[in-house]
Amino acid sequence: FLPRSIPMDGKMSVYNTLMLKSRDADTKRARRIADPGLIAALSVQNVVRNQKYSPATFVFQVLYEQFRFFFNLYFLGVALSQFIPSLQVGFLFTYIAPLVFVLGVTLMKEGYDDYQRFARDKEANSQRYLRLNAAGDTVSVP
């Protein structure tokens, strides 16, 4: 027998929801007292999100992913070495332009791919589905 933990005003809070055993000694069935606030707090949103990036971290994450590759990091090192006058071999543009071009194309490609993921997620999340409520009826939900 679990003790009752109901506030004086008779309302159940999220933290006071318990499995209460029936007072009837014959049935000894457990009744669950469900609080709508508890259900809302514990339920997970039914949305699909396959995006890799957020707008705030897009550039940083793409650059991190690109500089994990040895050759991109190598070309960055070579381009940065051209800022040191004793190591400078040619025009700075000839070292930086190819790296900037490759990174720019990669940023545009990743941005386009992430937008396509967003569009597919939005389409999947806007589909209607049936939700079963406590009474056993189904309700169409967007």
Secondary structure, 3 states (H helix, E strand, C coil): CCCCCCCCCCCCCHHHCCEEECCCCCCCCEEECCCHHHHHHHCCCCCCCCCCCCCCCHHHHHHHHHHCCHHHHHHHHHHHHCCCHHHCCCCHHHHHHHHHHHHHHHHHHHHHHHHHHHHHHHHHHCCCEEEECCCCCEEEEC
